[in-house]
Amino acid sequence: MNYGYCNKALRIDLSNNLIKKEKLDEEFLKKYLGGRGLNVRRLYDEVPPEVDPLSTENKMFIGVGPLTGTLFPGAARVNFTAKSPQTKILGDSNTGGFLGPEIKFAGFDQIIIEGKADQLSYIYIKDGEAEIKSAQHLKQLDTFETQKKIKEELGDNRVQTAVIGPAAENGVKYSGIFCNMVRAAARTGMGLVLASKNIKAIAVRGTKDLSARKPDKFKQLIDKMDEEIKNHSEYEIRTRLGTTQLISSLNELGCLATRHFQTGYFEDADKVSGEYFEENYKQKEKGCFACTIPCSRYFEITKGKYKGLKSEGPEFEGLAGFSSRVGVSDIEDALYGVDLCNRYGLDVITTSECISFTMELYEKGILTSEEIDGLKPEFGNSEVVFNLIEKIKNREGFGDILADGVVTAAEKIGRGTKKLAMHVKGLEIFQADPRGIKGYGLGVAVATRGGDHLRSEPWFEFSEDAEEGKRRFGHPESAFRLEYKGKGRVVKYYEERCVLADCLEACKNTVVNMEIISFKEAAELLNTLTEYRFTPEEIKKSAERIMNVERAYIVREGIRRKDDTLPDRFLNEPLPEECGVSAGSVVELEPMLDEYYKAREWEVNTGLPTESKLSELSLDKIMLDLKKREII
């Protein structure tokens, strides 16, 4: 019987065709909790900065958490971690669905993939055992076809899969890993890491028991949290619209990414909104394993040129990416663009940035049609969007320039285009304008995997509760999105809540945005679920420890304060007049950075972790490594 933890990792050496199980000890599990924490510590210890992300020396770590596979609402997630071929720093991506629980039912807390197979292969894991099987017959199949073929081949429709598409096989640096058709771990190029190892897919089937040490008490805690979720003010809207609600809400605030962030207001937002989608295309809600908030949905287009298109989703990032960001007003065009990315295995955020970047360069006369394979990429031209997606997937023509991400594209194009590339540390940013949500702007600037909003999610700045802002973060202004004071403390706090979510492998809807579970409640859950004893202070310290390991990893790769920045547009170009209450706003980043580093007890001038902080967090080995490399 497994109580929360299986206490086992599965290590697969593809080069030597060796598969072995490794015991995970109590100290490691308690210090790093699960999922993201286990992965990043392994990454730091096993993948030094000298490693090329596409070499056999890079490793892929797949981690689940102690709550994964239990009845805890939304504890279905899984982290994929490696050195990123896209950013050259921390690569990490998280997804939901049903793969995470299946890994747990198969008997593992973590899977480690190293080396390279001698031919295209897939890994099949079942009830504590694994084998490497040929995937030659799956070459260049899209993600939907691959998942279907593997289940047919194994004769088991309950097998859960993580697959790559043709984009990864063709070397696109922002290709992802896809589960349950559209559940994407798409950020930072984790799909390309698998492709570099000749791995087309991972298939998992588990039937092992998973229980709680004190099942009755654990069930009582779960019931209490389910009730709290259902009584939450956001429950109804999250269930109905999921993240697509953000198109309308951000547009009303004047900070929806529109025409490559040239404005925060999209005049046709009502035609591509979550509300419009619900009314015209949604068939029913869809949730992850054990989910209380089925925030995804099935949809179908029943007439017109896309008749028969049906799938799960979309999320806000894909829907906004192929509508407002590229200036497209037809929601069916946007849905088709998202579907192409899902099938080819592409990250919708990076893909939409690369295309909208191209559109702005064309609009400004920096690029000519001849340079873009004869295309005329005007904002709103959906056919050009689809054409560029195809070219990116195949690394063909101008698509080859875009296939390494917007930073490399800007370097190749030159002509001063670097300042128009919307990224942080090589990772393209999300579909919201930081000028209108400054705490999110700081979170994106300091995020350990690059331009990433999911490393902090500081929703508190929408609360407009000055008294609570003063009480919790020392500044009443911290509760207002257009203010900057107090945001350093806000971001630190929510970064650690995000770590907690990603280690327990629970949904950020509950742990972060709705704040259903505190560090105290997390300790209570783990103490009834697992064989180990946790205190709230230990769990909070673990979250801080993991943040410092991630920071240590990226500073070892060369990251400093100068890299914790935002594109020039957000710092120096005020939002235009049509953005309403957000008009005239820019991000006051430097004072927020000062406050953030002080809150973290890092060196303010450089952003480096201090010896005293690393020692306090029992990271002496990492401290000595950074000292030996003359970093601190």
QUILINGI-V852643 format. One record per pair of residues at least 24 apart in sequence whose ideal C-beta (glycine too) atoms are under 7 Angstrom apart, sorted by the first residue. I is the first residue (numbers start at 0). J is the second residue. Records with the same first field share a line. If there is no record, write none. Layout:
# QUILINGI-V852643
I = J + J
This chain:
# QUILINGI-V852643
0 = 208 + 210
1 = 207 + 208 + 209
2 = 210 + 211 + 212 + 528 + 529 + 530
3 = 65 + 525 + 528 + 529
4 = 28 + 65 + 108 + 529
5 = 103 + 106 + 107 + 108
7 = 106 + 107 + 108
8 = 107 + 108 + 109 + 111
9 = 107 + 110 + 124 + 129
10 = 111
11 = 111 + 112 + 122 + 129
12 = 113 + 114
13 = 112 + 113 + 114 + 115 + 116 + 131 + 196
14 = 55 + 114 + 115
15 = 114
16 = 131
18 = 129
23 = 108
25 = 531
28 = 531
29 = 531 + 533 + 537
30 = 541 + 544
31 = 541 + 545
32 = 64 + 502 + 503 + 541
33 = 62 + 63 + 64 + 65 + 108 + 502 + 503 + 504
34 = 62 + 63 + 64 + 78 + 501 + 502 + 504
35 = 62 + 78 + 91 + 498 + 501 + 502 + 545
36 = 502 + 541 + 545
37 = 62 + 108 + 109
38 = 62 + 78 + 80
39 = 80 + 545 + 548 + 549 + 552
40 = 548
41 = 111
42 = 80 + 552
43 = 548 + 551 + 552 + 621
46 = 82
48 = 555 + 556
50 = 82
52 = 82 + 83 + 84 + 87 + 192
53 = 84 + 195
55 = 114 + 115
57 = 81 + 82 + 192
58 = 111 + 112 + 113
59 = 112 + 192 + 193
60 = 109 + 111
61 = 109 + 110
62 = 108 + 109
63 = 99 + 102 + 103 + 108 + 504
64 = 502 + 503 + 504
65 = 503 + 525 + 528 + 529
66 = 503 + 504 + 505
67 = 99 + 100 + 103 + 504
68 = 100 + 103 + 104 + 209
69 = 209 + 528
70 = 221 + 289
71 = 221 + 289 + 505
72 = 224 + 225 + 228 + 289 + 290 + 291 + 292 + 509
73 = 287 + 289 + 290 + 291 + 292 + 505 + 506 + 508 + 509
74 = 289 + 503 + 504 + 505
75 = 99 + 100 + 287 + 288 + 289 + 290
76 = 504 + 505 + 506
77 = 102 + 504
78 = 501
79 = 176 + 184 + 189
81 = 189 + 192
83 = 187 + 188
84 = 172 + 188 + 191 + 192
85 = 172 + 173 + 187 + 188 + 404 + 425 + 426
86 = 187 + 424 + 425 + 426 + 449
87 = 425 + 556
88 = 424 + 449 + 553 + 556 + 558
89 = 447 + 448 + 549 + 552 + 553
90 = 187 + 188 + 189 + 192 + 448
91 = 187 + 448
92 = 175 + 184 + 185 + 186 + 187 + 189
93 = 184 + 501
94 = 178 + 182 + 183 + 184
95 = 182 + 287 + 506
96 = 178 + 179 + 182 + 287
97 = 159 + 179 + 288
98 = 159 + 161 + 178 + 203
99 = 504
100 = 288
101 = 159 + 203 + 204 + 205
102 = 203
103 = 205 + 209
104 = 205 + 206 + 207 + 209
105 = 203 + 204 + 205 + 207
106 = 205 + 207
112 = 196 + 198
114 = 196
115 = 196 + 197
116 = 196 + 197 + 198
118 = 197
119 = 197 + 199
120 = 197 + 198 + 199
121 = 149 + 198 + 199 + 200 + 201 + 202
122 = 198 + 201
123 = 153 + 202
124 = 203
125 = 204
126 = 205 + 206 + 207
134 = 199 + 200
137 = 199
138 = 168
139 = 165 + 168
141 = 165 + 342 + 343
142 = 177 + 341 + 342 + 344
143 = 180 + 342
145 = 199 + 200
146 = 180
149 = 200 + 202
153 = 202
155 = 204
157 = 204
158 = 202 + 203 + 204
159 = 203
160 = 200 + 201 + 202
161 = 200 + 201
162 = 199 + 200
163 = 190 + 193 + 194 + 199 + 344
164 = 342 + 343 + 344
165 = 343 + 344 + 392
166 = 343 + 344 + 345 + 392
167 = 191 + 193 + 194 + 344
168 = 194
169 = 392 + 393 + 394
170 = 394
171 = 345 + 391 + 392 + 394 + 402
172 = 402 + 403 + 404
173 = 345 + 346 + 349 + 404
174 = 344 + 345
175 = 344 + 345 + 346
177 = 341 + 344
180 = 310 + 311
181 = 310 + 311 + 312 + 341
183 = 341
185 = 346 + 347
186 = 346 + 426 + 451
187 = 426 + 448
190 = 344
211 = 527 + 528
212 = 527 + 528 + 529 + 530
213 = 527
216 = 527
217 = 527 + 528
220 = 523 + 524 + 527
224 = 515 + 516
225 = 291
227 = 515
228 = 291 + 292 + 509 + 513 + 515
229 = 291
231 = 513
233 = 513
234 = 292
237 = 292 + 294 + 508
238 = 284 + 292 + 293 + 294
239 = 277
240 = 273 + 274 + 277
241 = 294 + 295 + 296 + 314
242 = 294 + 314 + 315
243 = 273 + 276 + 315 + 318
244 = 273
245 = 315
246 = 271 + 272 + 273 + 315 + 318 + 319
247 = 272 + 273 + 274
249 = 431
252 = 435 + 580 + 581
253 = 435 + 574 + 578 + 579 + 580 + 581 + 582
254 = 431 + 432 + 434 + 435 + 436 + 581
255 = 319 + 323 + 431
256 = 319 + 323 + 324 + 430 + 431 + 432
257 = 323 + 324
258 = 326 + 378
259 = 324 + 355 + 356 + 358 + 359
260 = 421 + 432 + 568
261 = 359
262 = 575 + 577 + 578
263 = 432 + 434 + 435 + 574 + 578 + 581
264 = 577 + 578
265 = 323
267 = 328
268 = 323
270 = 328 + 330
271 = 318 + 322 + 323 + 328 + 330 + 333
275 = 330
276 = 330
285 = 311
292 = 508
294 = 508
300 = 331 + 334
303 = 331
305 = 331 + 335
308 = 334 + 335 + 338
310 = 338
312 = 337
313 = 337
315 = 430
316 = 347 + 348 + 429 + 430
317 = 347
319 = 430
320 = 347 + 348 + 351 + 430
321 = 351 + 384
324 = 351 + 355 + 430
325 = 351 + 354 + 355 + 358 + 378 + 384
326 = 378 + 379
327 = 379 + 381 + 384
328 = 379
329 = 381
332 = 381
335 = 385
336 = 384 + 385 + 388
339 = 385 + 388
340 = 388
343 = 392
345 = 391 + 392
348 = 427 + 429
349 = 404 + 427
350 = 388 + 391
352 = 405 + 421 + 427
353 = 391 + 401 + 405 + 408
354 = 384 + 387
356 = 405 + 408 + 419 + 420
357 = 387 + 401
359 = 419
360 = 416
365 = 414 + 416
366 = 412
371 = 397
372 = 396 + 397
418 = 566 + 567
420 = 566
421 = 566
422 = 450
423 = 449 + 450 + 564 + 565
424 = 449 + 450 + 558 + 562
425 = 449
426 = 450 + 451
432 = 574
433 = 565 + 569 + 586
434 = 569 + 574 + 581 + 584 + 585 + 586
435 = 480 + 574 + 581 + 584
436 = 460 + 480
437 = 480 + 481 + 483 + 486 + 586
438 = 480 + 486 + 489 + 490
440 = 565 + 569 + 586 + 588
441 = 486 + 487 + 490 + 588 + 591 + 595
442 = 490
443 = 565
444 = 563 + 564 + 565 + 588
445 = 490 + 563 + 595
447 = 549 + 550 + 553
453 = 497 + 507
454 = 494 + 497
455 = 490 + 493 + 494 + 497
456 = 493 + 497 + 507 + 511 + 512
457 = 489 + 490 + 493
458 = 512
459 = 489
460 = 486 + 489
481 = 581 + 584
483 = 587 + 590 + 591
486 = 591
487 = 591 + 594 + 595 + 597 + 598
488 = 594 + 598
490 = 595
491 = 595 + 598 + 599
494 = 546
495 = 539 + 542 + 543 + 546
498 = 542 + 545 + 546
499 = 538 + 542
502 = 545
540 = 616
543 = 616
544 = 616 + 618
547 = 608 + 612 + 613 + 616 + 618
548 = 618 + 621
550 = 608
551 = 608 + 621 + 625
554 = 607 + 630
555 = 625 + 628 + 630
559 = 605 + 606
560 = 592 + 604 + 605 + 606
563 = 592 + 606
564 = 588
607 = 631
